[in-house]
Amino acid sequence: MAKRFLFLLRRGPYDGLWTKECLDMLLTAAAFDQQVTVLFSDDGVFQLMSGQRPRGAGQRPFATFLGALSFYDVDALFVEMESLQERGLKVEQLVLPVQLVARNDVAALLDEQDVLVSC
Amino acid sequence: MKFAIQVNGSVFGSEAGDSAYQFIRAAIERGHEIVRVFFYHEGAYQGMAQVSPPDDEPNPVKRWSELVHECGTDLVICISAAQRRGLLDGHGDLQSGEAPVGRVAPGFRIGGLGQWVDACIRADRVLIFRP
């Protein structure tokens, strides 16, 4: 039976290996036909920003990795509204279609899950 | 109750490994089951045989090995996390979980993220110990 996993992505896109490894974990859960929800909050919202141009040698914009989400049918993507606002970002600047969730409603979203992974 | 545990901190870099160990011991003592302990991110360092602090200091790696010896707990180091950090000599054998000789401490095996998801599916509770 599929479980409901929520991955809470809170770190910026170029924070060492961490963010990429969290994405790998999330995609593995999806590949095992689990019900996967993703919530971007805090600096995690920067992962979704369009126009990323990292300068590191051979480094790819993190947003290109997020393209794999649709390949694995992960389409329950949420962004915490206040995290965007606090960073002066607008939903139009994000590379994927997301649902906005108010900070006050995050607890209810987490409550619906079986497994919470804070990244 | 069945627990799946993930450990994300390195050996001496945080309390993550120690807290996980204490929890696991207490849970087993009270009759709970540990489905699997999965070492991910910097947690991959928790199973490195070369960790050798001075004799009068605790050795967390050795303690994990003793846990396997005493309780048969399934300790799995994520192969991709370990390879990214240069912790494995070769590739080992993912099918059998056999670790590359000399690098991985006794009792640990290597495995993929699928084993983490599998443990989550089989467990009643999932706990993650992170730095």
gemmi code that builds the backbone of each chain (N, CA, C; Angstrom):
import gemmi

chains = {
    "A": [
        ("MET", (0.838, -1.204, 0.000), (0.000, 0.000, 0.000), (0.872, 1.254, 0.000)),
        ("ALA", (0.508, 2.203, -0.823), (1.330, 3.425, -0.922), (1.169, 4.294, 0.319)),
        ("LYS", (2.256, 4.856, 0.755), (2.212, 5.802, 1.863), (2.309, 7.226, 1.330)),
        ("ARG", (1.854, 8.149, 2.162), (1.939, 9.561, 1.774), (3.223, 10.145, 2.348)),
        ("PHE", (4.140, 10.496, 1.481), (5.418, 11.111, 1.876), (5.353, 12.610, 1.604)),
        ("LEU", (5.803, 13.406, 2.541), (6.005, 14.828, 2.242), (7.463, 15.184, 2.466)),
        ("PHE", (8.046, 15.779, 1.441), (9.424, 16.248, 1.540), (9.407, 17.763, 1.681)),
        ("LEU", (9.971, 18.226, 2.779), (10.000, 19.657, 3.060), (11.379, 20.181, 2.669)),
        ("LEU", (11.446, 20.923, 1.577), (12.734, 21.399, 1.064), (12.969, 22.833, 1.550)),
        ("ARG", (13.943, 22.992, 2.383), (14.149, 24.290, 3.041), (15.490, 24.926, 2.733)),
        ("ARG", (16.326, 24.236, 1.964), (17.663, 24.787, 1.729), (17.795, 25.329, 0.316)),
        ("GLY", (18.710, 26.254, 0.155), (18.976, 26.823, -1.156), (19.546, 25.775, -2.097)),
        ("PRO", (19.525, 26.075, -3.406), (19.881, 25.069, -4.408), (21.359, 24.668, -4.442)),
        ("TYR", (22.253, 25.519, -3.940), (23.678, 25.199, -4.087), (24.349, 24.997, -2.736)),
        ("ASP", (23.599, 24.406, -1.825), (24.067, 24.200, -0.453), (24.754, 22.834, -0.364)),
        ("GLY", (25.870, 22.711, -1.049), (26.601, 21.437, -1.042), (25.789, 20.334, -1.698)),
        ("LEU", (25.996, 19.114, -1.220), (25.330, 17.953, -1.796), (23.897, 17.799, -1.320)),
        ("TRP", (23.580, 18.492, -0.247), (22.365, 18.199, 0.493), (21.114, 18.207, -0.385)),
        ("THR", (20.949, 19.299, -1.131), (19.706, 19.483, -1.877), (19.559, 18.430, -2.973)),
        ("LYS", (20.662, 18.161, -3.667), (20.622, 17.151, -4.726), (20.290, 15.768, -4.139)),
        ("GLU", (20.874, 15.466, -2.991), (20.618, 14.159, -2.372), (19.165, 14.047, -1.894)),
        ("CYS", (18.606, 15.159, -1.443), (17.196, 15.132, -1.044), (16.313, 14.859, -2.255)),
        ("LEU", (16.678, 15.474, -3.372), (15.906, 15.238, -4.590), (15.995, 13.769, -5.006)),
        ("ASP", (17.173, 13.184, -4.894), (17.342, 11.756, -5.221), (16.425, 10.886, -4.349)),
        ("MET", (16.361, 11.232, -3.066), (15.553, 10.458, -2.121), (14.067, 10.570, -2.477)),
        ("LEU", (13.684, 11.793, -2.797), (12.289, 12.072, -3.149), (11.878, 11.299, -4.423)),
        ("LEU", (12.777, 11.314, -5.406), (12.455, 10.638, -6.667), (12.411, 9.123, -6.481)),
        ("THR", (13.233, 8.613, -5.561), (13.199, 7.176, -5.287), (11.853, 6.779, -4.692)),
        ("ALA", (11.353, 7.599, -3.777), (10.035, 7.321, -3.194), (8.975, 7.305, -4.294)),
        ("ALA", (9.089, 8.256, -5.223), (8.125, 8.314, -6.333), (8.259, 7.087, -7.232)),
        ("ALA", (9.510, 6.670, -7.460), (9.747, 5.507, -8.322), (9.170, 4.237, -7.701)),
        ("PHE", (9.032, 4.236, -6.375), (8.419, 3.105, -5.675), (6.901, 3.281, -5.555)),
        ("ASP", (6.353, 4.154, -6.375), (4.900, 4.373, -6.428), (4.303, 4.841, -5.113)),
        ("GLN", (5.078, 5.599, -4.365), (4.527, 6.199, -3.160), (3.877, 7.536, -3.535)),
        ("GLN", (2.995, 8.010, -2.663), (2.314, 9.272, -2.935), (3.179, 10.412, -2.405)),
        ("VAL", (3.795, 11.146, -3.311), (4.806, 12.127, -2.899), (4.300, 13.566, -3.044)),
        ("THR", (4.428, 14.310, -1.963), (4.133, 15.737, -1.964), (5.421, 16.479, -1.639)),
        ("VAL", (5.626, 17.613, -2.296), (6.821, 18.416, -2.033), (6.389, 19.792, -1.558)),
        ("LEU", (7.012, 20.250, -0.480), (6.741, 21.595, 0.012), (8.053, 22.377, 0.062)),
        ("PHE", (8.106, 23.447, -0.729), (9.285, 24.318, -0.723), (9.033, 25.450, 0.269)),
        ("SER", (9.935, 25.629, 1.221), (9.783, 26.765, 2.120), (11.158, 27.300, 2.487)),
        ("ASP", (11.162, 28.425, 3.184), (12.408, 29.115, 3.551), (13.266, 29.296, 2.290)),
        ("ASP", (14.589, 29.092, 2.389), (15.442, 29.278, 1.204), (15.190, 28.216, 0.143)),
        ("GLY", (14.433, 27.183, 0.476), (14.099, 26.146, -0.506), (13.369, 26.703, -1.719)),
        ("VAL", (12.706, 27.859, -1.570), (11.981, 28.426, -2.714), (12.945, 28.849, -3.827)),
        ("PHE", (14.201, 29.139, -3.457), (15.189, 29.519, -4.481), (15.474, 28.375, -5.453)),
        ("GLN", (15.225, 27.139, -5.033), (15.451, 25.997, -5.932), (14.614, 26.124, -7.199)),
        ("LEU", (13.449, 26.749, -7.041), (12.484, 26.828, -8.140), (12.674, 28.033, -9.049)),
        ("MET", (13.601, 28.908, -8.686), (13.723, 30.163, -9.442), (14.209, 29.943, -10.866)),
        ("SER", (13.575, 30.641, -11.777), (14.055, 30.581, -13.159), (15.271, 31.495, -13.298)),
        ("GLY", (16.023, 31.268, -14.361), (17.174, 32.131, -14.641), (18.389, 31.846, -13.772)),
        ("GLN", (18.481, 30.645, -13.199), (19.671, 30.310, -12.395), (20.867, 30.119, -13.322)),
        ("ARG", (21.978, 30.753, -12.947), (23.200, 30.575, -13.739), (24.394, 30.359, -12.815)),
        ("PRO", (24.493, 29.152, -12.246), (25.599, 28.895, -11.323), (26.939, 28.994, -12.042)),
        ("ARG", (27.962, 29.492, -11.348), (29.259, 29.729, -11.989), (30.237, 28.575, -11.801)),
        ("GLY", (29.898, 27.657, -10.898), (30.822, 26.551, -10.650), (31.076, 25.745, -11.918)),
        ("ALA", (32.280, 25.218, -12.030), (32.644, 24.471, -13.229), (31.699, 23.291, -13.436)),
        ("GLY", (31.091, 23.227, -14.582), (30.235, 22.102, -14.918), (28.943, 22.032, -14.124)),
        ("GLN", (28.674, 23.055, -13.328), (27.477, 23.008, -12.493), (26.248, 23.355, -13.323)),
        ("ARG", (25.186, 22.562, -13.126), (23.949, 22.833, -13.846), (22.992, 23.619, -12.961)),
        ("PRO", (22.163, 24.447, -13.585), (21.143, 25.129, -12.774), (20.295, 24.082, -12.064)),
        ("PHE", (20.072, 24.275, -10.763), (19.358, 23.252, -10.013), (17.963, 23.018, -10.575)),
        ("ALA", (17.358, 24.087, -11.092), (15.988, 23.962, -11.609), (15.884, 22.896, -12.697)),
        ("THR", (16.978, 22.644, -13.427), (16.906, 21.619, -14.479), (16.714, 20.228, -13.882)),
        ("PHE", (17.272, 20.000, -12.682), (17.057, 18.699, -12.027), (15.583, 18.517, -11.640)),
        ("LEU", (14.938, 19.633, -11.322), (13.537, 19.543, -10.898), (12.627, 19.101, -12.035)),
        ("GLY", (13.138, 19.168, -13.259), (12.369, 18.674, -14.393), (12.023, 17.202, -14.242)),
        ("ALA", (12.843, 16.475, -13.465), (12.599, 15.045, -13.263), (11.310, 14.793, -12.478)),
        ("LEU", (10.837, 15.805, -11.761), (9.631, 15.601, -10.939), (8.440, 15.165, -11.789)),
        ("SER", (8.259, 15.833, -12.919), (7.096, 15.485, -13.747), (7.284, 14.105, -14.386)),
        ("PHE", (8.551, 13.768, -14.673), (8.851, 12.448, -15.244), (8.406, 11.333, -14.300)),
        ("TYR", (8.500, 11.596, -13.004), (8.085, 10.612, -11.994), (6.657, 10.890, -11.481)),
        ("ASP", (5.938, 11.715, -12.213), (4.549, 12.049, -11.848), (4.412, 12.683, -10.472)),
        ("VAL", (5.425, 13.413, -10.061), (5.302, 14.162, -8.800), (4.750, 15.539, -9.151)),
        ("ASP", (3.463, 15.721, -8.935), (2.893, 17.015, -9.313), (2.228, 17.737, -8.141)),
        ("ALA", (2.298, 17.143, -6.955), (1.794, 17.836, -5.769), (2.915, 18.712, -5.213)),
        ("LEU", (3.063, 19.902, -5.827), (4.153, 20.808, -5.450), (3.573, 22.039, -4.758)),
        ("PHE", (3.999, 22.249, -3.528), (3.505, 23.388, -2.772), (4.651, 24.351, -2.448)),
        ("VAL", (4.316, 25.629, -2.411), (5.288, 26.632, -1.975), (4.652, 27.439, -0.854)),
        ("GLU", (5.399, 27.621, 0.209), (4.870, 28.429, 1.298), (4.877, 29.896, 0.874)),
        ("MET", (3.713, 30.503, 0.934), (3.516, 31.851, 0.411), (4.431, 32.874, 1.083)),
        ("GLU", (4.497, 32.825, 2.395), (5.289, 33.829, 3.115), (6.772, 33.724, 2.776)),
        ("SER", (7.254, 32.490, 2.523), (8.670, 32.330, 2.177), (8.990, 33.077, 0.886)),
        ("LEU", (8.066, 33.007, -0.066), (8.238, 33.748, -1.323), (8.237, 35.251, -1.057)),
        ("GLN", (7.237, 35.694, -0.327), (7.074, 37.128, -0.072), (8.276, 37.705, 0.668)),
        ("GLU", (8.749, 36.964, 1.663), (9.876, 37.462, 2.464), (11.138, 37.628, 1.625)),
        ("ARG", (11.207, 36.886, 0.507), (12.393, 36.972, -0.361), (12.138, 37.806, -1.606)),
        ("GLY", (11.004, 38.464, -1.612), (10.689, 39.340, -2.740), (10.466, 38.601, -4.046)),
        ("LEU", (10.035, 37.348, -3.964), (9.830, 36.553, -5.184), (8.346, 36.467, -5.524)),
        ("LYS", (8.105, 36.266, -6.814), (6.729, 36.091, -7.269), (6.597, 34.709, -7.903)),
        ("VAL", (5.397, 34.195, -7.863), (5.159, 32.850, -8.363), (5.479, 32.753, -9.862)),
        ("GLU", (5.404, 33.887, -10.568), (5.720, 33.892, -12.012), (7.208, 33.624, -12.256)),
        ("GLN", (8.035, 33.801, -11.250), (9.477, 33.600, -11.433), (9.896, 32.145, -11.225)),
        ("LEU", (8.928, 31.289, -10.925), (9.267, 29.898, -10.632), (9.143, 29.038, -11.884)),
        ("VAL", (9.975, 27.999, -11.953), (10.048, 27.208, -13.190), (8.941, 26.159, -13.319)),
        ("LEU", (8.265, 25.840, -12.222), (7.234, 24.811, -12.277), (5.913, 25.350, -11.736)),
        ("PRO", (4.805, 24.790, -12.220), (3.510, 25.183, -11.653), (3.387, 24.664, -10.220)),
        ("VAL", (3.107, 25.559, -9.291), (3.024, 25.164, -7.883), (1.724, 25.690, -7.277)),
        ("GLN", (1.367, 25.088, -6.151), (0.240, 25.605, -5.390), (0.796, 26.371, -4.205)),
        ("LEU", (0.226, 27.532, -3.941), (0.676, 28.310, -2.796), (-0.062, 27.859, -1.550)),
        ("VAL", (0.658, 27.799, -0.459), (0.023, 27.443, 0.810), (0.469, 28.466, 1.857)),
        ("ALA", (-0.490, 28.977, 2.603), (-0.175, 29.980, 3.624), (0.499, 29.306, 4.816)),
        ("ARG", (1.379, 30.029, 5.466), (2.124, 29.467, 6.603), (1.168, 28.861, 7.641)),
        ("ASN", (0.037, 29.516, 7.830), (-0.938, 29.029, 8.804), (-1.540, 27.674, 8.423)),
        ("ASP", (-1.470, 27.339, 7.140), (-2.093, 26.089, 6.681), (-1.089, 24.956, 6.509)),
        ("VAL", (0.206, 25.235, 6.751), (1.235, 24.212, 6.553), (1.024, 23.035, 7.511)),
        ("ALA", (0.691, 23.344, 8.747), (0.528, 22.272, 9.739), (-0.525, 21.264, 9.289)),
        ("ALA", (-1.611, 21.788, 8.704), (-2.686, 20.890, 8.241), (-2.188, 20.004, 7.098)),
        ("LEU", (-1.358, 20.586, 6.226), (-0.797, 19.810, 5.107), (0.117, 18.693, 5.637)),
        ("LEU", (0.931, 19.026, 6.634), (1.838, 18.026, 7.209), (1.053, 16.930, 7.919)),
        ("ASP", (-0.045, 17.321, 8.500), (-0.888, 16.399, 9.261), (-1.460, 15.271, 8.405)),
        ("GLU", (-1.584, 15.544, 7.105), (-2.199, 14.553, 6.208), (-1.239, 13.440, 5.825)),
        ("GLN", (0.054, 13.569, 6.205), (1.073, 12.660, 5.669), (1.360, 11.483, 6.606)),
        ("ASP", (1.952, 10.425, 6.021), (2.437, 9.310, 6.829), (3.906, 9.506, 7.198)),
        ("VAL", (4.689, 10.006, 6.228), (6.130, 10.140, 6.431), (6.556, 11.566, 6.091)),
        ("LEU", (7.210, 12.221, 7.032), (7.713, 13.581, 6.799), (9.226, 13.541, 6.711)),
        ("VAL", (9.764, 14.137, 5.653), (11.221, 14.227, 5.528), (11.570, 15.695, 5.383)),
        ("SER", (12.248, 16.238, 6.383), (12.669, 17.629, 6.325), (14.072, 17.705, 5.757)),
        ("CYS", (14.227, 18.414, 4.656), (15.532, 18.443, 3.976), (16.156, 19.830, 4.102)),
    ],
    "B": [
        ("MET", (6.189, -1.652, 18.121), (6.123, -0.765, 16.968), (7.375, -0.908, 16.112)),
        ("LYS", (7.197, -0.743, 14.801), (8.343, -0.869, 13.886), (8.849, 0.510, 13.468)),
        ("PHE", (10.156, 0.698, 13.623), (10.752, 1.991, 13.292), (11.723, 1.868, 12.120)),
        ("ALA", (11.648, 2.833, 11.205), (12.708, 3.020, 10.203), (13.474, 4.272, 10.619)),
        ("ILE", (14.802, 4.157, 10.622), (15.636, 5.248, 11.123), (16.567, 5.726, 10.015)),
        ("GLN", (16.685, 7.039, 9.872), (17.714, 7.573, 8.965), (18.661, 8.449, 9.787)),
        ("VAL", (19.960, 8.287, 9.521), (20.975, 9.083, 10.221), (21.722, 9.920, 9.193)),
        ("ASN", (21.735, 11.241, 9.408), (22.289, 12.155, 8.397), (23.543, 12.901, 8.824)),
        ("GLY", (23.993, 12.679, 10.048), (25.145, 13.438, 10.534), (26.408, 12.585, 10.532)),
        ("SER", (27.571, 13.238, 10.391), (28.839, 12.500, 10.401), (29.179, 12.055, 11.821)),
        ("VAL", (30.258, 11.321, 11.968), (30.561, 10.672, 13.252), (30.704, 11.671, 14.406)),
        ("PHE", (31.553, 12.675, 14.205), (31.793, 13.619, 15.296), (31.238, 15.011, 15.016)),
        ("GLY", (30.582, 15.183, 13.882), (30.131, 16.507, 13.480), (28.860, 16.973, 14.159)),
        ("SER", (28.111, 16.056, 14.739), (26.853, 16.445, 15.373), (26.405, 15.333, 16.327)),
        ("GLU", (25.296, 15.580, 16.970), (24.737, 14.596, 17.896), (23.868, 13.563, 17.174)),
        ("ALA", (23.704, 13.724, 15.868), (22.718, 12.904, 15.148), (22.935, 11.402, 15.367)),
        ("GLY", (24.179, 10.955, 15.191), (24.463, 9.529, 15.325), (24.259, 9.039, 16.743)),
        ("ASP", (24.724, 9.815, 17.705), (24.595, 9.415, 19.107), (23.123, 9.351, 19.520)),
        ("SER", (22.367, 10.374, 19.124), (20.934, 10.386, 19.472), (20.229, 9.182, 18.853)),
        ("ALA", (20.567, 8.893, 17.600), (19.941, 7.749, 16.933), (20.281, 6.460, 17.674)),
        ("TYR", (21.550, 6.327, 18.026), (21.991, 5.112, 18.718), (21.242, 4.934, 20.042)),
        ("GLN", (21.171, 6.021, 20.828), (20.484, 5.948, 22.126), (19.014, 5.570, 21.936)),
        ("PHE", (18.398, 6.175, 20.917), (16.993, 5.868, 20.656), (16.809, 4.398, 20.305)),
        ("ILE", (17.679, 3.912, 19.433), (17.557, 2.527, 18.952), (17.718, 1.541, 20.112)),
        ("ARG", (18.719, 1.792, 20.946), (18.938, 0.932, 22.117), (17.693, 0.900, 23.011)),
        ("ALA", (17.160, 2.084, 23.282), (15.991, 2.176, 24.169), (14.780, 1.481, 23.545)),
        ("ALA", (14.628, 1.659, 22.224), (13.479, 1.061, 21.542), (13.567, -0.467, 21.587)),
        ("ILE", (14.764, -0.991, 21.319), (14.932, -2.448, 21.326), (14.691, -2.998, 22.727)),
        ("GLU", (15.220, -2.287, 23.729), (15.029, -2.722, 25.121), (13.557, -2.845, 25.479)),
        ("ARG", (12.748, -1.964, 24.890), (11.317, -1.976, 25.209), (10.521, -2.850, 24.240)),
        ("GLY", (11.224, -3.646, 23.464), (10.537, -4.624, 22.632), (10.086, -4.137, 21.271)),
        ("HIS", (10.527, -2.940, 20.882), (10.177, -2.460, 19.543), (11.137, -3.036, 18.500)),
        ("GLU", (10.723, -2.895, 17.246), (11.550, -3.437, 16.164), (12.149, -2.303, 15.327)),
        ("ILE", (13.434, -2.433, 15.030), (14.072, -1.472, 14.121), (14.142, -2.144, 12.748)),
        ("VAL", (13.333, -1.662, 11.836), (13.278, -2.290, 10.509), (14.624, -2.138, 9.805)),
        ("ARG", (15.183, -0.935, 9.886), (16.461, -0.678, 9.212), (16.981, 0.677, 9.680)),
        ("VAL", (18.304, 0.797, 9.719), (18.925, 2.108, 9.929), (19.637, 2.460, 8.631)),
        ("PHE", (19.262, 3.584, 8.061), (19.830, 3.980, 6.769), (20.706, 5.210, 6.965)),
        ("PHE", (21.944, 5.113, 6.533), (22.902, 6.200, 6.719), (23.022, 6.981, 5.420)),
        ("TYR", (22.550, 8.231, 5.475), (22.478, 9.037, 4.252), (23.187, 10.363, 4.478)),
        ("HIS", (23.402, 11.104, 3.406), (24.154, 12.367, 3.481), (25.488, 12.108, 4.214)),
        ("GLU", (25.820, 13.016, 5.161), (27.082, 12.858, 5.906), (27.043, 11.632, 6.823)),
        ("GLY", (25.860, 11.075, 7.000), (25.716, 9.880, 7.827), (26.523, 8.704, 7.305)),
        ("ALA", (26.921, 8.761, 6.035), (27.717, 7.678, 5.443), (29.020, 7.469, 6.216)),
        ("TYR", (29.514, 8.556, 6.837), (30.771, 8.438, 7.598), (30.624, 7.544, 8.838)),
        ("GLN", (29.389, 7.345, 9.285), (29.156, 6.585, 10.519), (29.641, 5.134, 10.420)),
        ("GLY", (29.809, 4.646, 9.185), (30.185, 3.242, 9.025), (31.590, 3.033, 8.488)),
        ("MET", (32.431, 4.038, 8.634), (33.770, 3.913, 8.057), (34.746, 3.288, 9.044)),
        ("ALA", (35.318, 2.159, 8.639), (36.183, 1.377, 9.528), (37.432, 2.142, 9.968)),
        ("GLN", (37.858, 3.112, 9.160), (39.104, 3.826, 9.490), (38.958, 4.826, 10.627)),
        ("VAL", (37.729, 5.102, 11.030), (37.541, 6.046, 12.140), (38.216, 5.461, 13.377)),
        ("SER", (39.257, 6.127, 13.858), (39.989, 5.570, 15.001), (40.437, 6.654, 15.960)),
        ("PRO", (39.528, 7.068, 16.842), (39.880, 8.048, 17.869), (40.847, 7.422, 18.880)),
        ("PRO", (41.529, 8.248, 19.690), (42.412, 7.705, 20.727), (41.667, 6.713, 21.626)),
        ("ASP", (42.427, 5.791, 22.223), (41.836, 4.684, 22.982), (40.907, 5.121, 24.112)),
        ("ASP", (41.194, 6.292, 24.710), (40.372, 6.703, 25.850), (39.149, 7.517, 25.425)),
        ("GLU", (38.896, 7.545, 24.122), (37.697, 8.254, 23.649), (36.740, 7.252, 23.008)),
        ("PRO", (35.442, 7.539, 23.092), (34.468, 6.605, 22.530), (34.591, 6.498, 21.008)),
        ("ASN", (34.327, 5.316, 20.498), (34.350, 5.104, 19.050), (32.946, 4.737, 18.566)),
        ("PRO", (32.238, 5.729, 18.044), (30.842, 5.500, 17.642), (30.700, 4.420, 16.564)),
        ("VAL", (31.700, 4.289, 15.706), (31.594, 3.297, 14.622), (31.590, 1.883, 15.209)),
        ("LYS", (32.515, 1.684, 16.152), (32.618, 0.382, 16.818), (31.315, 0.028, 17.537)),
        ("ARG", (30.708, 1.059, 18.105), (29.461, 0.863, 18.844), (28.345, 0.382, 17.912)),
        ("TRP", (28.312, 0.930, 16.692), (27.324, 0.457, 15.709), (27.567, -1.015, 15.388)),
        ("SER", (28.844, -1.371, 15.206), (29.161, -2.764, 14.872), (28.714, -3.701, 15.994)),
        ("GLU", (28.916, -3.259, 17.235), (28.493, -4.077, 18.379), (26.974, -4.243, 18.407)),
        ("LEU", (26.278, -3.183, 18.013), (24.808, -3.247, 17.973), (24.352, -4.349, 17.010)),
        ("VAL", (25.009, -4.412, 15.857), (24.656, -5.452, 14.878), (24.941, -6.827, 15.470)),
        ("HIS", (26.088, -6.940, 16.111), (26.500, -8.207, 16.694), (25.500, -8.676, 17.753)),
        ("GLU", (25.045, -7.758, 18.580), (24.163, -8.113, 19.705), (22.700, -8.249, 19.283)),
        ("CYS", (22.250, -7.377, 18.390), (20.809, -7.310, 18.110), (20.452, -7.648, 16.669)),
        ("GLY", (21.467, -7.805, 15.813), (21.183, -8.121, 14.416), (20.528, -6.986, 13.649)),
        ("THR", (20.695, -5.779, 14.132), (20.073, -4.621, 13.473), (20.635, -4.447, 12.056)),
        ("ASP", (19.750, -4.094, 11.139), (20.153, -3.934, 9.738), (20.660, -2.505, 9.517)),
        ("LEU", (21.977, -2.356, 9.356), (22.579, -1.040, 9.137), (23.005, -0.923, 7.680)),
        ("VAL", (22.450, 0.041, 6.973), (22.730, 0.181, 5.551), (23.313, 1.567, 5.254)),
        ("ILE", (24.482, 1.583, 4.640), (25.084, 2.847, 4.204), (24.673, 3.086, 2.760)),
        ("CYS", (24.193, 4.283, 2.480), (23.791, 4.593, 1.107), (25.016, 4.615, 0.203)),
        ("ILE", (24.956, 3.817, -0.841), (26.125, 3.689, -1.721), (26.412, 4.986, -2.468)),
        ("SER", (25.381, 5.685, -2.906), (25.654, 6.904, -3.681), (26.207, 8.003, -2.777)),
        ("ALA", (25.691, 8.084, -1.547), (26.216, 9.080, -0.603), (27.683, 8.786, -0.290)),
        ("ALA", (28.007, 7.501, -0.115), (29.384, 7.121, 0.221), (30.313, 7.338, -0.967)),
        ("GLN", (29.846, 7.018, -2.161), (30.698, 7.195, -3.341), (30.956, 8.665, -3.628)),
        ("ARG", (29.931, 9.491, -3.460), (30.122, 10.932, -3.687), (31.194, 11.492, -2.768)),
        ("ARG", (31.311, 10.912, -1.589), (32.280, 11.416, -0.599), (33.602, 10.665, -0.649)),
        ("GLY", (33.750, 9.795, -1.609), (35.023, 9.087, -1.773), (35.285, 8.064, -0.693)),
        ("LEU", (34.226, 7.465, -0.146), (34.404, 6.578, 1.003), (34.526, 5.106, 0.637)),
        ("LEU", (34.299, 4.790, -0.632), (34.359, 3.378, -1.007), (35.530, 3.124, -1.956)),
        ("ASP", (36.207, 2.016, -1.743), (37.326, 1.648, -2.613), (36.836, 1.245, -3.993)),
        ("GLY", (35.835, 0.393, -3.983), (35.288, -0.080, -5.253), (33.792, 0.063, -5.190)),
        ("HIS", (33.120, -0.756, -5.911), (31.667, -0.659, -5.929), (31.001, -1.657, -4.986)),
        ("GLY", (31.782, -2.603, -4.461), (31.168, -3.626, -3.637), (30.177, -4.421, -4.465)),
        ("ASP", (29.231, -5.002, -3.809), (28.221, -5.765, -4.514), (26.860, -5.368, -3.979)),
        ("LEU", (26.159, -4.567, -4.749), (24.895, -4.019, -4.291), (23.840, -5.110, -4.104)),
        ("GLN", (23.923, -6.164, -4.919), (22.942, -7.244, -4.816), (23.007, -7.923, -3.453)),
        ("SER", (24.220, -8.267, -3.034), (24.356, -8.990, -1.778), (24.554, -8.034, -0.604)),
        ("GLY", (24.790, -6.748, -0.913), (25.057, -5.795, 0.154), (26.468, -5.918, 0.688)),
        ("GLU", (27.270, -6.715, 0.000), (28.641, -6.917, 0.441), (29.441, -5.638, 0.215)),
        ("ALA", (30.114, -5.188, 1.255), (30.813, -3.912, 1.166), (32.207, -4.095, 0.586)),
        ("PRO", (32.766, -3.034, -0.008), (34.140, -3.111, -0.480), (35.057, -3.396, 0.706)),
        ("VAL", (35.983, -4.274, 0.517), (36.843, -4.736, 1.611), (37.611, -3.577, 2.250)),
        ("GLY", (37.643, -3.573, 3.559), (38.543, -2.667, 4.255), (37.998, -1.303, 4.572)),
        ("ARG", (36.965, -0.861, 3.903), (36.471, 0.499, 4.112), (35.309, 0.550, 5.093)),
        ("VAL", (34.406, -0.386, 4.937), (33.169, -0.348, 5.710), (33.326, -1.211, 6.961)),
        ("ALA", (32.940, -0.648, 8.094), (33.112, -1.330, 9.382), (32.251, -2.593, 9.447)),
        ("PRO", (32.666, -3.564, 10.275), (31.924, -4.831, 10.371), (30.454, -4.605, 10.742)),
        ("GLY", (29.593, -5.364, 10.117), (28.179, -5.293, 10.462), (27.383, -4.382, 9.548)),
        ("PHE", (28.052, -3.398, 8.943), (27.349, -2.508, 8.007), (27.269, -3.185, 6.645)),
        ("ARG", (26.243, -2.837, 5.895), (26.242, -3.222, 4.492), (25.937, -1.987, 3.661)),
        ("ILE", (26.156, -2.078, 2.390), (25.850, -0.947, 1.524), (24.581, -1.251, 0.747)),
        ("GLY", (23.871, -0.195, 0.401), (22.624, -0.397, -0.328), (22.179, 0.903, -0.972)),
        ("GLY", (21.077, 0.829, -1.669), (20.589, 2.006, -2.381), (19.408, 2.653, -1.672)),
        ("LEU", (18.990, 3.777, -2.213), (17.872, 4.520, -1.634), (16.576, 3.708, -1.614)),
        ("GLY", (16.482, 2.740, -2.510), (15.290, 1.897, -2.531), (15.106, 1.170, -1.208)),
        ("GLN", (16.226, 0.848, -0.557), (16.138, 0.159, 0.734), (15.618, 1.089, 1.823)),
        ("TRP", (15.874, 2.373, 1.641), (15.316, 3.356, 2.573), (13.803, 3.433, 2.394)),
        ("VAL", (13.356, 3.537, 1.152), (11.921, 3.635, 0.905), (11.224, 2.352, 1.359)),
        ("ASP", (11.843, 1.229, 1.080), (11.292, -0.054, 1.504), (11.117, -0.103, 3.027)),
        ("ALA", (12.109, 0.407, 3.750), (12.008, 0.427, 5.214), (10.863, 1.332, 5.668)),
        ("CYS", (10.704, 2.462, 4.990), (9.609, 3.390, 5.335), (8.254, 2.722, 5.133)),
        ("ILE", (8.145, 1.956, 4.053), (6.872, 1.303, 3.746), (6.530, 0.273, 4.822)),
        ("ARG", (7.561, -0.428, 5.301), (7.305, -1.504, 6.261), (7.191, -1.016, 7.704)),
        ("ALA", (7.617, 0.215, 7.971), (7.649, 0.709, 9.353), (6.337, 1.384, 9.749)),
        ("ASP", (6.092, 1.416, 11.053), (4.963, 2.196, 11.566), (5.345, 3.663, 11.704)),
        ("ARG", (6.617, 3.897, 12.040), (7.103, 5.273, 12.232), (8.449, 5.440, 11.548)),
        ("VAL", (8.656, 6.615, 11.003), (9.937, 6.940, 10.375), (10.577, 8.080, 11.158)),
        ("LEU", (11.802, 7.872, 11.580), (12.511, 8.920, 12.325), (13.800, 9.277, 11.607)),
        ("ILE", (14.061, 10.576, 11.512), (15.288, 11.029, 10.849), (16.110, 11.832, 11.852)),
        ("PHE", (17.351, 11.414, 12.026), (18.256, 12.123, 12.930), (19.238, 12.914, 12.078)),
        ("ARG", (19.116, 14.228, 12.142), (19.934, 15.066, 11.265), (20.728, 16.063, 12.093)),
        ("PRO", (21.808, 16.587, 11.507), (22.611, 17.540, 12.263), (21.829, 18.825, 12.561)),
    ],
}
model = gemmi.Model(1)
for chain_id, residues in chains.items():
    chain = gemmi.Chain(chain_id)
    for i, (resn, *xyz) in enumerate(residues, 1):
        res = gemmi.Residue()
        res.name, res.seqid = resn, gemmi.SeqId(i, " ")
        for name, pos in zip(("N", "CA", "C"), xyz):
            atom = gemmi.Atom()
            atom.name, atom.element = name, gemmi.Element(name[0])
            atom.pos, atom.b_iso = gemmi.Position(*pos), 0.0
            res.add_atom(atom)
        chain.add_residue(res)
    model.add_chain(chain)
structure = gemmi.Structure()
structure.add_model(model)
structure.setup_entities()
